[in-house]
Amino acid sequence: MNNLYREQKQEAVPDMSNRLRVEIAGLKLQNPTMLAAGILGLSGASLREVIDNGAGAVVTKSIGLKPREGYLNPAIVQVSCGLLNAMGLPNPGVRDFVEEIRELKRERVNVPIIVSVYGFSPEEFAEVAHVAVKAGADALELNVSCPHVKKTGSEIGQSQKLVAEVVENVKGVVRKPVILKLTPNVADVAEVAKAGVKAGADAITAINTLRAMAIDVETTHPILANRIGGLSGPAIKPVAVRCVYEIYEAVDVPIIGCGGITSWQDAVEFMLAGASAVQIGTAIAWKGLGVFKSVSRGIDSYLRSKGFGSVKDIVGLSHHR
């Protein structure tokens, strides 16, 4: 795709109204839809395609310090209520991935590029974050919530102490916004959010996938090669909405809703619960990349029909009854 074609395609994405503009921890979005981590985020080309199709920001796949192959297939399975995956955090390692970040920055894309990072210690998180920011990342999303990789992800995210250490280490080496992505697999998600914000997190993403599995009744074996995976899609939306609602009452930083968003109605529900923006992932598999524009248009129509001037007018509105 040459630069002229890219410019023409970018111009074709409508700037629907000032009502949709949001700001999260200093990041300015033309609309409140974001690509969720783990979907189409492993190359500059795929991220650019998402941007061209109307996402207000993009989050990369989770990137670690060293290359990682991930788990054997089957790593993804469709279930009646969503998708179950145990990819195992496959990635080329941050030092190879930086070229994908630089490619996007050279093209001067007009949306925030957020790099999802993980590590097996607070120090690893910080090292990956430092390299990503040096390459041009506009912000970082800390994946302390992956449910199927041992010694990282939710094993960190279930401990308020470890979450705080990760955030503190990352904030000690970068001057870009740090977004903390939380797991629902905890007793009290609001308390974990409070620990992260106290340590310096600039925003919260809620939630990552739910720990889950599926078994083939014919073979009698677990379907995923890793046995346990993470459930995403419509089934987890009520859980995610509840988490956003509770976190909104506990912290005073922006929240990004994630989990089962397939329509503008879903997005508005998250906003009423307290989200300033929403991430979309699994819905792309069913609705294609057009989901970003359709959700944005629906939110805009809702705001207009209800007489609201902007997205911020409905953020947390369900708390004021």
Backbone bond lengths (Angstrom), bond angles and torsions (degrees), N, CA, C in turn:
res aa  C-N    CA-C-N  psi(-1)  N-CA   C-N-CA  omega(-1)  CA-C   N-CA-C  phi
1 M - - - 1.459 - - 1.533 108.13 -
2 N 1.347 118.24 117.51 1.452 119.02 -178.24 1.530 110.74 -78.48
3 N 1.351 115.30 168.30 1.457 119.53 -173.97 1.520 113.03 -64.80
4 L 1.363 116.67 -36.50 1.457 119.95 -179.96 1.518 110.31 -62.76
5 Y 1.343 116.17 -44.78 1.467 119.53 179.49 1.525 110.29 -62.84
6 R 1.325 116.02 -40.36 1.453 119.48 179.96 1.523 110.84 -62.84
7 E 1.341 116.22 -42.30 1.456 119.83 179.20 1.516 111.16 -62.40
8 Q 1.357 116.55 -42.58 1.453 120.36 179.40 1.519 110.89 -64.46
9 K 1.347 117.07 -41.20 1.451 120.81 -179.23 1.518 110.68 -67.42
10 Q 1.342 116.44 -38.97 1.448 119.54 178.68 1.520 110.51 -63.64
11 E 1.348 117.31 -40.37 1.449 120.80 -179.84 1.526 111.81 -65.92
12 A 1.334 116.67 -23.21 1.458 120.48 -178.33 1.520 112.59 -75.50
13 V 1.339 116.89 -14.27 1.461 120.18 177.52 1.523 108.32 -77.65
14 P 1.309 119.15 117.30 1.464 120.31 -173.11 1.522 112.96 -71.87
15 D 1.336 115.61 138.44 1.452 121.70 170.24 1.520 105.39 -91.10
16 M 1.340 116.44 92.22 1.462 120.08 -163.63 1.515 114.04 -66.61
17 S 1.293 119.00 -39.62 1.460 119.23 177.89 1.504 109.86 -178.13
18 N 1.327 114.12 161.23 1.458 119.03 175.36 1.522 111.79 -65.20
19 R 1.328 116.79 -17.82 1.461 120.02 178.62 1.521 112.14 -58.95
20 L 1.342 116.45 -29.32 1.460 120.04 -173.41 1.519 114.28 -88.49
21 R 1.308 117.50 -11.28 1.463 119.66 -177.15 1.527 110.65 -68.28
22 V 1.316 115.62 134.59 1.463 120.49 176.90 1.519 109.54 -135.44
23 E 1.309 115.99 158.22 1.464 121.91 175.39 1.520 108.22 -129.26
24 I 1.316 115.39 127.78 1.463 121.90 -178.72 1.518 108.89 -125.94
25 A 1.313 116.15 110.77 1.469 121.78 178.62 1.527 111.52 52.50
26 G 1.333 116.04 38.79 1.457 120.90 179.51 1.510 114.75 89.54
27 L 1.330 118.19 -9.29 1.463 121.96 177.36 1.530 108.95 -84.82
28 K 1.316 116.75 126.03 1.455 120.89 -178.11 1.523 110.41 -100.07
29 L 1.332 116.03 121.11 1.463 122.76 -178.42 1.523 109.41 -113.55
30 Q 1.337 115.73 136.83 1.462 120.55 176.51 1.524 111.72 -69.99
31 N 1.323 115.57 -27.33 1.464 120.87 175.45 1.529 107.92 -150.08
32 P 1.334 117.83 161.83 1.468 119.58 -170.85 1.517 115.67 -87.28
33 T 1.339 118.79 20.84 1.458 120.31 176.91 1.521 110.34 -100.44
34 M 1.335 115.65 140.69 1.453 121.64 -178.86 1.522 109.41 -134.99
35 L 1.317 116.04 147.48 1.468 120.13 170.09 1.511 109.02 -72.89
36 A 1.326 117.50 129.01 1.463 121.35 177.36 1.530 110.39 -77.08
37 A 1.308 116.29 152.84 1.463 121.41 177.23 1.527 109.94 -61.86
38 G 1.327 115.84 145.36 1.459 120.28 174.64 1.507 114.54 98.66
39 I 1.335 117.77 -10.64 1.462 121.68 -177.61 1.525 109.05 -121.29
40 L 1.320 117.64 116.91 1.473 122.40 174.30 1.522 113.25 56.48
41 G 1.308 117.79 28.47 1.450 119.10 -173.96 1.506 115.85 -116.22
42 L 1.334 117.55 25.51 1.461 119.55 -175.23 1.528 113.21 -104.62
43 S 1.339 117.82 0.63 1.462 120.02 177.74 1.513 110.08 -146.30
44 G 1.337 115.12 154.72 1.451 119.47 176.68 1.511 111.66 -61.41
45 A 1.342 117.16 -35.94 1.461 120.96 -178.35 1.526 111.38 -65.56
46 S 1.331 117.39 -44.12 1.469 119.54 -179.04 1.523 111.09 -69.61
47 L 1.323 116.88 -37.13 1.457 119.54 176.65 1.522 110.38 -65.08
48 R 1.312 116.49 -39.55 1.460 120.05 178.59 1.529 110.93 -62.96
49 E 1.323 116.89 -38.07 1.462 120.33 179.07 1.525 110.83 -63.18
50 V 1.320 116.54 -39.89 1.466 120.48 177.58 1.525 110.20 -64.62
51 I 1.318 116.31 -42.77 1.467 120.85 178.42 1.529 110.34 -61.01
52 D 1.333 116.09 -44.81 1.465 120.45 -179.78 1.517 112.24 -62.92
53 N 1.329 116.61 -22.29 1.462 120.51 -179.55 1.522 113.08 -96.74
54 G 1.332 117.06 13.27 1.446 119.67 165.94 1.505 118.97 106.64
55 A 1.339 120.02 4.83 1.464 120.15 178.77 1.521 109.97 -67.40
56 G 1.323 116.34 139.96 1.450 120.77 179.09 1.520 113.12 -77.78
57 A 1.319 117.77 -19.01 1.464 124.35 175.55 1.521 107.44 -162.64
58 V 1.315 116.39 160.26 1.464 119.90 178.36 1.520 110.10 -129.51
59 V 1.329 114.55 144.41 1.463 121.55 175.26 1.523 107.22 -116.95
60 T 1.310 117.04 131.24 1.459 121.64 -178.88 1.523 110.87 -73.69
61 K 1.328 115.69 169.14 1.462 118.67 166.59 1.520 108.63 -61.99
62 S 1.310 115.83 158.65 1.458 119.36 -179.35 1.528 110.37 -68.44
63 I 1.322 114.60 129.69 1.457 122.31 -175.64 1.527 109.33 -115.96
64 G 1.325 115.60 136.09 1.453 121.13 179.79 1.508 112.08 -112.47
65 L 1.313 115.32 -175.71 1.463 120.88 -177.91 1.518 111.44 -71.26
66 K 1.340 116.40 -38.52 1.462 120.84 -176.51 1.526 110.14 -120.68
67 P 1.337 117.33 157.17 1.474 119.67 176.66 1.530 110.72 -59.37
68 R 1.325 114.93 147.39 1.461 120.07 -179.44 1.523 108.25 -143.54
69 E 1.320 116.83 129.44 1.457 120.87 -177.00 1.522 113.13 -79.00
70 G 1.299 117.77 -27.23 1.457 119.89 -176.50 1.514 111.31 86.02
71 Y 1.324 115.87 -170.99 1.457 121.04 -174.89 1.525 112.18 -90.29
72 L 1.324 114.98 162.57 1.458 120.98 176.74 1.525 110.26 -70.82
73 N 1.337 115.75 160.93 1.463 120.36 173.06 1.529 109.88 -77.75
74 P 1.331 117.42 153.42 1.464 126.41 -1.22 1.528 112.28 -75.03
75 A 1.345 113.81 131.90 1.457 120.48 -179.79 1.524 111.78 -109.90
76 I 1.336 116.62 -13.23 1.463 121.58 178.37 1.517 108.35 -136.25
77 V 1.313 117.21 138.68 1.454 121.29 175.61 1.522 108.64 -142.84
78 Q 1.330 115.65 136.50 1.459 119.35 175.57 1.519 109.56 -84.08
79 V 1.317 115.37 130.98 1.459 121.23 175.37 1.525 107.70 -116.50
80 S 1.321 117.08 171.97 1.462 119.76 -171.83 1.517 113.55 -63.01
81 C 1.329 117.00 -21.93 1.460 119.94 -174.94 1.522 114.02 -115.77
82 G 1.335 117.45 9.84 1.455 119.38 179.91 1.513 112.18 159.20
83 L 1.320 116.25 -148.35 1.463 122.54 177.53 1.521 109.80 -121.77
84 L 1.318 114.80 143.71 1.455 122.13 176.79 1.518 106.64 -116.54
85 N 1.330 117.55 124.20 1.458 118.72 -178.71 1.515 111.44 -134.69
86 A 1.327 114.06 147.42 1.465 122.45 170.44 1.517 106.24 -141.06
87 M 1.334 114.64 74.64 1.462 120.53 -177.93 1.533 111.73 -73.22
88 G 1.323 116.22 -33.27 1.459 119.04 -179.75 1.510 114.54 85.24
89 L 1.337 117.07 23.37 1.460 123.08 178.09 1.533 113.61 55.53
90 P 1.346 118.70 49.64 1.464 119.48 176.75 1.524 110.26 -66.96
91 N 1.333 116.24 135.44 1.466 120.32 178.99 1.516 108.86 -168.45
92 P 1.333 117.22 159.67 1.467 120.18 -176.50 1.517 114.50 -82.73
93 G 1.322 117.52 -1.34 1.460 120.16 -173.71 1.515 109.82 90.70
94 V 1.302 116.94 145.99 1.459 120.31 -170.27 1.526 112.84 -64.61
95 R 1.319 118.36 -31.72 1.467 118.77 -175.99 1.521 112.60 -72.44
96 D 1.323 117.31 -24.45 1.457 120.36 171.86 1.526 110.98 -85.80
97 F 1.326 116.46 -33.73 1.459 120.23 -176.24 1.527 112.62 -70.37
98 V 1.314 117.18 -22.14 1.465 118.81 -175.80 1.522 112.32 -57.98
99 E 1.327 117.90 -27.96 1.467 119.30 179.74 1.519 111.03 -65.35
100 E 1.334 117.51 -32.12 1.461 120.89 177.02 1.531 110.24 -66.25
101 I 1.324 116.66 -38.84 1.462 121.18 176.57 1.519 109.73 -64.99
102 R 1.305 116.23 -46.66 1.467 120.14 -178.21 1.516 111.90 -62.91
103 E 1.341 116.23 -36.35 1.463 119.82 178.35 1.527 110.59 -59.35
104 L 1.316 116.21 -46.22 1.463 120.02 178.92 1.523 111.58 -64.86
105 K 1.313 117.64 -41.02 1.460 120.42 -179.15 1.520 111.53 -67.04
106 R 1.331 116.99 -34.51 1.463 119.98 177.34 1.524 111.29 -64.08
107 E 1.325 116.25 -31.50 1.464 120.67 -179.39 1.525 112.09 -82.27
108 R 1.321 116.82 -1.35 1.463 122.28 175.76 1.528 112.28 54.66
109 V 1.315 116.32 48.03 1.461 120.13 176.66 1.524 108.77 -63.67
110 N 1.324 115.49 148.45 1.465 119.76 -172.34 1.518 112.97 -101.05
111 V 1.333 117.57 26.86 1.467 120.99 175.53 1.530 108.55 -128.96
112 P 1.323 117.17 153.46 1.464 119.90 178.27 1.534 112.15 -64.63
113 I 1.317 115.11 137.20 1.465 123.02 175.08 1.526 107.49 -104.78
114 I 1.323 115.43 110.95 1.462 121.30 -176.56 1.525 108.80 -107.73
115 V 1.297 117.09 124.78 1.462 121.52 -178.46 1.521 109.43 -98.04
116 S 1.334 115.52 122.68 1.463 121.46 175.00 1.522 108.33 -82.12
117 V 1.311 116.40 128.35 1.470 120.25 -177.97 1.524 110.26 -125.79
118 Y 1.328 114.65 150.79 1.459 120.08 173.40 1.518 108.48 -139.18
119 G 1.307 116.07 165.68 1.453 120.96 177.63 1.507 109.71 -160.48
120 F 1.308 116.22 168.89 1.459 121.66 178.62 1.532 111.95 -100.03
121 S 1.338 115.14 7.10 1.458 121.49 175.13 1.526 106.77 -161.84
122 P 1.321 117.88 161.01 1.467 120.11 176.09 1.528 112.12 -57.02
123 E 1.319 116.14 -35.46 1.467 120.13 -179.60 1.529 111.37 -66.81
124 E 1.337 116.46 -37.87 1.466 119.59 177.55 1.518 111.19 -66.09
125 F 1.320 116.64 -43.67 1.464 119.78 175.69 1.525 109.76 -52.97
126 A 1.318 116.27 -47.08 1.461 121.02 -176.70 1.521 111.78 -64.82
127 E 1.315 116.79 -40.01 1.471 119.66 -179.47 1.521 111.16 -66.02
128 V 1.324 116.68 -45.31 1.468 120.32 178.27 1.526 109.91 -62.09
129 A 1.317 116.74 -44.13 1.461 121.05 -179.76 1.521 111.30 -60.15
130 H 1.320 116.86 -43.48 1.469 121.22 -179.48 1.524 111.14 -60.68
131 V 1.332 117.12 -44.79 1.467 121.06 -179.84 1.533 110.45 -65.21
132 A 1.323 116.73 -41.74 1.462 120.78 -178.78 1.521 111.77 -63.99
133 V 1.318 116.82 -43.01 1.459 120.57 179.95 1.514 110.72 -67.62
134 K 1.313 116.80 -40.00 1.466 120.69 178.50 1.525 110.91 -60.57
135 A 1.346 116.96 -30.96 1.468 121.47 179.90 1.524 112.09 -80.61
136 G 1.337 116.98 -13.06 1.458 118.76 176.81 1.511 116.53 124.01
137 A 1.326 119.03 6.08 1.462 120.26 178.54 1.523 110.09 -58.59
138 D 1.329 116.59 135.84 1.460 121.42 179.12 1.530 112.04 -80.95
139 A 1.323 115.91 -23.01 1.464 121.27 179.48 1.515 108.30 -164.40
140 L 1.314 115.81 170.03 1.459 122.03 -179.82 1.522 109.32 -125.31
141 E 1.326 116.04 142.07 1.457 120.78 170.57 1.520 107.16 -116.61
142 L 1.316 116.51 120.40 1.456 121.43 -175.82 1.518 109.64 -88.17
143 N 1.327 116.16 115.06 1.459 121.61 -179.40 1.525 109.02 -86.26
144 V 1.323 114.60 88.16 1.470 119.93 174.66 1.526 108.59 -106.25
145 S 1.343 116.00 35.16 1.458 118.86 -168.68 1.525 115.46 -145.14
146 C 1.331 118.66 5.72 1.463 120.20 177.08 1.533 109.16 -63.04
147 P 1.343 119.53 126.56 1.465 120.50 -172.63 1.521 115.65 -88.14
148 H 1.349 118.53 1.33 1.463 117.53 -170.95 1.527 114.99 -134.01
149 V 1.330 118.71 14.75 1.460 121.37 175.23 1.522 107.97 -121.63
150 K 1.314 116.41 122.24 1.462 121.10 -175.17 1.524 111.49 -69.87
151 K 1.331 114.82 147.01 1.456 125.41 174.34 1.518 113.63 70.13
152 T 1.319 117.33 10.65 1.459 121.50 171.57 1.519 106.72 -148.32
153 G 1.302 117.45 -172.29 1.460 119.66 176.91 1.509 112.62 61.37
154 S 1.341 116.44 -130.62 1.464 120.57 -171.98 1.526 112.86 -65.93
155 E 1.322 118.14 -19.94 1.461 118.73 175.56 1.529 110.23 -65.56
156 I 1.339 116.04 -29.56 1.464 120.22 173.19 1.525 109.51 -82.00
157 G 1.346 115.57 -44.30 1.454 120.73 -174.45 1.514 115.15 -67.18
158 Q 1.314 117.42 -13.13 1.468 120.70 177.11 1.531 112.37 -86.76
159 S 1.312 116.66 -5.45 1.463 121.53 -178.71 1.529 109.59 -114.85
160 Q 1.313 117.12 117.15 1.461 120.27 177.93 1.532 110.91 -60.21
161 K 1.312 116.18 -37.15 1.472 120.69 -179.06 1.527 110.84 -64.62
162 L 1.345 117.14 -46.77 1.456 120.18 -179.24 1.524 111.39 -67.98
163 V 1.325 117.17 -38.99 1.463 120.34 177.17 1.523 110.34 -58.41
164 A 1.329 115.57 -46.08 1.466 119.81 179.37 1.524 111.15 -62.16
165 E 1.316 117.42 -40.27 1.470 120.47 -179.88 1.518 111.33 -65.36
166 V 1.337 116.77 -40.58 1.459 120.16 178.39 1.522 110.41 -62.28
167 V 1.319 116.37 -49.03 1.460 120.32 -179.04 1.523 110.74 -61.44
168 E 1.313 117.67 -45.89 1.461 121.24 -179.27 1.523 111.82 -61.08
169 N 1.321 116.68 -41.61 1.464 119.82 179.63 1.511 111.71 -65.37
170 V 1.327 116.92 -42.80 1.467 120.35 -179.70 1.527 110.45 -67.59
171 K 1.335 116.83 -45.38 1.466 120.13 -179.99 1.525 111.46 -63.33
172 G 1.321 116.41 -22.40 1.455 119.68 179.23 1.515 114.15 -74.38
173 V 1.349 117.57 -15.25 1.468 119.74 -176.30 1.517 113.91 -121.86
174 V 1.331 119.22 -6.91 1.470 120.77 -179.78 1.526 110.18 -128.86
175 R 1.318 115.07 157.44 1.462 122.01 176.90 1.515 111.08 -121.09
176 K 1.305 116.55 25.52 1.459 122.89 176.40 1.529 108.89 -107.03
177 P 1.337 117.71 161.27 1.461 119.93 178.74 1.527 112.40 -58.33
178 V 1.310 115.63 138.27 1.461 122.67 179.38 1.526 108.21 -115.86
179 I 1.333 115.27 118.53 1.455 122.59 -178.63 1.525 107.77 -108.00
180 L 1.305 116.15 131.12 1.468 121.76 -177.23 1.524 109.29 -102.35
181 K 1.346 117.11 118.52 1.464 120.80 179.59 1.519 109.61 -96.62
182 L 1.333 115.39 120.04 1.458 120.95 -170.34 1.527 113.07 -100.09
183 T 1.314 114.26 154.73 1.458 122.26 175.84 1.527 109.84 -93.60
184 P 1.342 117.58 144.27 1.463 119.97 173.18 1.527 112.26 -82.70
185 N 1.333 116.12 -7.05 1.463 121.16 -175.71 1.524 111.44 -83.67
186 V 1.342 114.98 54.66 1.464 121.69 -179.21 1.520 108.72 -140.00
187 A 1.330 115.16 164.38 1.464 119.49 179.81 1.519 111.66 -73.51
188 D 1.350 117.10 -37.14 1.460 121.01 -176.40 1.519 109.46 -145.00
189 V 1.321 116.49 96.05 1.459 120.95 -175.37 1.528 111.36 -66.14
190 A 1.316 117.48 -30.97 1.462 120.11 -179.48 1.523 111.50 -65.42
191 E 1.318 117.44 -36.59 1.464 120.52 179.01 1.521 111.27 -67.70
192 V 1.327 117.08 -36.95 1.462 120.40 176.45 1.531 109.30 -66.25
193 A 1.326 116.78 -42.25 1.462 120.90 177.96 1.528 110.45 -59.63
194 K 1.320 117.10 -43.34 1.466 121.09 179.62 1.523 111.19 -61.61
195 A 1.325 116.72 -40.36 1.465 120.16 178.84 1.529 110.79 -64.17
196 G 1.335 116.42 -40.61 1.451 120.26 179.36 1.517 112.78 -67.37
197 V 1.315 116.48 -41.83 1.466 120.30 179.87 1.524 110.60 -68.34
198 K 1.320 117.28 -40.22 1.464 120.40 177.26 1.527 110.93 -60.29
199 A 1.334 116.07 -32.72 1.468 120.71 179.88 1.529 112.18 -79.96
200 G 1.349 116.64 -10.76 1.462 118.76 175.61 1.505 116.96 123.82
201 A 1.335 119.33 2.69 1.464 120.50 179.14 1.525 109.92 -60.34
202 D 1.321 116.23 135.90 1.465 121.67 -176.59 1.519 112.56 -89.71
203 A 1.320 117.70 -18.54 1.461 122.46 179.57 1.524 108.12 -161.64
204 I 1.332 115.19 165.72 1.464 121.93 -178.83 1.524 109.03 -125.56
205 T 1.336 116.99 136.33 1.460 121.57 167.36 1.518 108.06 -107.63
206 A 1.338 115.94 128.16 1.461 120.73 -179.46 1.527 108.35 -137.93
207 I 1.324 117.71 116.51 1.461 127.60 16.65 1.533 110.04 -140.35
208 N 1.325 115.42 170.92 1.461 120.57 167.93 1.536 108.28 -83.94
209 T 1.305 116.46 -174.82 1.469 120.99 -174.62 1.530 112.52 -71.35
210 L 1.321 114.05 159.70 1.466 121.59 176.64 1.522 110.37 -89.40
211 R 1.291 116.91 135.77 1.466 122.11 178.05 1.535 108.69 -62.57
212 A 1.350 115.78 125.43 1.467 119.51 -172.93 1.530 110.33 -159.16
213 M 1.330 115.55 171.86 1.463 119.82 177.21 1.523 110.09 -155.26
214 A 1.342 114.97 166.81 1.469 121.73 176.00 1.522 108.38 -138.12
215 I 1.337 116.90 145.27 1.465 122.84 -178.89 1.525 109.62 -123.04
216 D 1.328 116.44 134.15 1.464 121.91 176.93 1.530 109.06 -79.90
217 V 1.326 116.20 118.89 1.467 118.90 -175.16 1.522 112.38 -72.04
218 E 1.333 117.56 -19.83 1.461 120.18 178.45 1.524 111.69 -79.04
219 T 1.329 116.38 -48.09 1.466 119.73 -179.36 1.524 111.86 -85.59
220 T 1.330 116.11 -19.07 1.466 125.61 -177.25 1.532 112.68 71.18
221 H 1.339 117.51 12.19 1.457 121.27 -177.06 1.528 110.83 -107.66
222 P 1.322 117.37 152.27 1.463 119.57 170.58 1.533 109.74 -57.19
223 I 1.315 116.90 142.21 1.465 120.01 -174.94 1.523 111.78 -76.73
224 L 1.316 117.62 -44.84 1.456 120.52 -179.78 1.529 110.07 -69.87
225 A 1.323 116.05 141.56 1.463 119.51 177.63 1.523 111.26 -59.99
226 N 1.326 116.11 -33.82 1.461 121.04 179.51 1.529 112.44 -86.16
227 R 1.340 116.51 -1.27 1.461 123.85 -178.31 1.527 112.43 71.75
228 I 1.321 117.44 -59.08 1.462 121.83 -178.57 1.527 109.32 -100.97
229 G 1.321 116.01 138.48 1.455 120.36 177.82 1.514 111.26 -140.94
230 G 1.317 115.27 -161.30 1.456 121.39 179.78 1.518 110.34 -119.36
231 L 1.313 117.31 131.45 1.460 122.75 179.39 1.520 109.66 -90.82
232 S 1.343 115.79 129.28 1.460 121.75 175.32 1.522 108.78 -127.38
233 G 1.327 116.15 172.13 1.457 119.69 178.03 1.518 112.84 102.67
234 P 1.343 116.88 -170.50 1.464 122.20 -172.21 1.526 115.18 -53.54
235 A 1.329 117.78 -30.69 1.468 119.45 -176.80 1.518 112.69 -61.09
236 I 1.327 117.71 -30.82 1.464 118.86 -174.79 1.523 112.90 -95.27
237 K 1.329 117.98 -2.37 1.468 119.13 -177.07 1.525 113.20 -57.97
238 P 1.335 120.36 -47.50 1.470 118.55 179.24 1.524 113.36 -59.54
239 V 1.327 116.73 -34.65 1.465 120.77 176.51 1.526 110.05 -66.13
240 A 1.337 115.68 -44.78 1.465 120.43 -179.09 1.523 111.75 -64.45
241 V 1.324 116.76 -41.91 1.467 120.55 178.17 1.524 110.17 -61.14
242 R 1.322 116.43 -43.11 1.469 120.30 178.07 1.522 111.05 -61.25
243 C 1.330 116.48 -42.20 1.463 119.71 179.79 1.530 111.23 -63.82
244 V 1.323 116.74 -44.47 1.463 120.25 178.16 1.523 110.40 -60.10
245 Y 1.307 116.39 -43.68 1.468 121.48 -179.67 1.527 111.05 -59.15
246 E 1.332 116.08 -45.95 1.464 120.03 -178.49 1.530 111.55 -69.38
247 I 1.320 116.65 -39.95 1.464 120.43 -179.65 1.521 110.40 -65.98
248 Y 1.323 117.36 -38.95 1.465 121.94 -179.98 1.523 111.13 -58.06
249 E 1.313 116.68 -35.97 1.464 120.42 -179.66 1.524 112.65 -79.79
250 A 1.342 116.30 -11.56 1.465 119.88 -174.15 1.520 114.27 -104.51
251 V 1.338 118.09 -26.18 1.462 120.93 -174.83 1.521 110.74 -131.44
252 D 1.325 114.73 163.76 1.461 120.66 -178.54 1.525 110.91 -120.16
253 V 1.325 116.09 47.65 1.469 121.74 173.60 1.523 107.28 -128.84
254 P 1.335 117.54 160.95 1.461 119.70 179.62 1.523 112.08 -62.35
255 I 1.329 115.11 147.10 1.459 122.10 178.45 1.524 108.58 -118.57
256 I 1.316 115.55 138.07 1.468 122.31 175.46 1.516 107.22 -110.47
257 G 1.324 117.08 119.09 1.452 121.35 -178.61 1.515 111.79 -82.47
258 C 1.321 116.48 139.92 1.465 121.01 -178.06 1.522 108.97 -151.39
259 G 1.337 115.87 131.15 1.458 119.63 176.91 1.513 112.57 135.55
260 G 1.330 116.75 96.00 1.458 120.70 173.41 1.509 115.85 82.03
261 I 1.307 118.56 19.23 1.467 120.87 -179.01 1.520 109.30 -83.52
262 T 1.329 116.20 114.51 1.460 121.39 179.94 1.523 112.38 -124.27
263 S 1.333 117.73 -9.71 1.463 121.16 -176.04 1.521 110.13 -145.54
264 W 1.340 115.83 168.83 1.460 118.88 177.49 1.526 111.16 -65.64
265 Q 1.325 116.87 -31.40 1.461 119.46 177.83 1.529 111.14 -61.57
266 D 1.346 115.39 -41.47 1.465 119.47 176.65 1.522 110.45 -60.55
267 A 1.344 115.76 -45.41 1.460 120.27 -178.65 1.528 111.25 -61.28
268 V 1.322 116.96 -44.97 1.459 120.82 179.49 1.525 110.79 -62.55
269 E 1.321 116.89 -38.98 1.461 120.01 178.30 1.526 111.05 -59.35
270 F 1.325 116.34 -43.56 1.462 120.29 177.24 1.526 111.02 -62.09
271 M 1.324 116.25 -40.85 1.466 119.87 -179.39 1.520 111.36 -65.60
272 L 1.311 116.89 -42.31 1.466 120.47 176.78 1.525 110.97 -60.42
273 A 1.341 116.15 -32.23 1.469 121.00 178.21 1.519 112.10 -75.29
274 G 1.353 117.42 -21.18 1.454 119.57 178.10 1.511 116.46 137.12
275 A 1.332 118.61 1.07 1.462 121.18 -179.31 1.524 111.39 -82.63
276 S 1.322 116.22 137.57 1.464 121.39 175.60 1.517 112.03 -89.32
277 A 1.324 116.78 -18.92 1.463 122.85 178.13 1.518 107.42 -154.29
278 V 1.333 116.21 169.60 1.462 120.28 -179.26 1.518 110.32 -134.20
279 Q 1.310 115.71 148.54 1.458 121.73 174.97 1.524 109.63 -105.96
280 I 1.323 114.93 140.45 1.462 121.48 -178.49 1.525 108.35 -121.89
281 G 1.342 115.56 131.49 1.459 119.65 -179.39 1.504 112.42 -136.80
282 T 1.329 117.22 -75.55 1.463 122.02 -175.64 1.523 112.55 -56.49
283 A 1.329 117.73 -34.69 1.469 121.29 -177.96 1.523 112.38 -59.61
284 I 1.326 117.53 -24.16 1.465 120.33 179.10 1.523 110.54 -62.62
285 A 1.346 116.35 -34.90 1.469 120.08 -179.68 1.519 111.63 -64.80
286 W 1.319 118.28 -28.03 1.457 122.10 -176.73 1.523 112.83 -100.86
287 K 1.325 116.84 -35.05 1.461 120.42 -172.72 1.522 113.88 -111.54
288 G 1.333 116.72 -8.44 1.451 119.29 -178.62 1.517 111.87 78.96
289 L 1.328 115.62 178.92 1.457 120.57 -176.00 1.526 112.93 -70.50
290 G 1.331 117.33 -13.10 1.454 120.11 176.38 1.515 113.52 -64.44
291 V 1.318 117.58 -10.55 1.461 121.12 -177.70 1.525 111.97 -62.50
292 F 1.343 117.70 -30.70 1.468 119.69 -179.39 1.524 111.04 -65.34
293 K 1.322 116.30 -46.41 1.468 119.31 179.32 1.521 111.42 -67.35
294 S 1.337 116.70 -41.29 1.467 118.57 -176.72 1.527 110.73 -66.38
295 V 1.323 117.53 -39.39 1.459 120.16 177.64 1.528 110.54 -66.32
296 S 1.321 117.38 -43.46 1.469 120.63 179.37 1.521 111.28 -62.02
297 R 1.319 116.60 -44.95 1.463 119.66 179.28 1.529 111.30 -62.11
298 G 1.329 115.93 -40.61 1.453 119.42 179.70 1.517 112.53 -64.85
299 I 1.335 116.50 -42.11 1.467 119.92 177.47 1.525 109.65 -61.48
300 D 1.324 116.42 -44.04 1.461 120.78 -179.37 1.529 111.25 -60.96
301 S 1.315 116.26 -44.65 1.467 120.32 179.06 1.522 110.79 -63.15
302 Y 1.315 116.78 -40.78 1.469 121.19 178.74 1.524 110.48 -61.49
303 L 1.330 116.44 -48.40 1.462 120.24 -179.57 1.524 110.78 -59.70
304 R 1.318 115.75 -44.46 1.464 120.79 -178.46 1.535 111.14 -64.35
305 S 1.324 115.92 -44.35 1.467 119.66 -177.08 1.521 112.47 -67.83
306 K 1.331 116.34 -28.82 1.464 121.13 -178.93 1.533 112.74 -92.21
307 G 1.326 116.02 -4.54 1.457 119.53 179.08 1.510 115.36 80.45
308 F 1.330 118.14 19.66 1.456 121.54 178.06 1.526 109.96 -87.07
309 G 1.332 115.93 144.73 1.451 119.72 -177.49 1.508 114.53 -86.41
310 S 1.332 117.07 -22.25 1.460 120.09 -177.87 1.518 110.43 -162.83
311 V 1.323 115.08 169.57 1.462 120.83 177.42 1.523 111.10 -57.52
312 K 1.333 116.16 -39.66 1.476 118.31 -175.18 1.527 112.21 -62.15
313 D 1.328 117.11 -20.07 1.465 120.14 179.37 1.534 112.83 -68.60
314 I 1.329 117.61 -21.37 1.462 119.09 -178.63 1.524 112.86 -109.51
315 V 1.327 117.12 -3.93 1.472 119.66 -179.39 1.529 109.62 -66.54
316 G 1.316 115.71 117.23 1.463 121.07 179.25 1.511 114.72 78.08
317 L 1.338 117.08 11.67 1.462 119.76 -174.89 1.523 112.94 -61.88
318 S 1.326 116.93 -27.49 1.472 119.32 -178.94 1.528 112.43 -69.55
319 H 1.334 116.71 -12.03 1.462 119.72 179.01 1.532 111.46 -83.68
320 H 1.327 116.25 -12.94 1.461 120.30 -175.45 1.523 108.98 -108.64
321 R 1.307 116.36 81.73 1.466 121.18 -177.00 1.520 110.76 -108.67
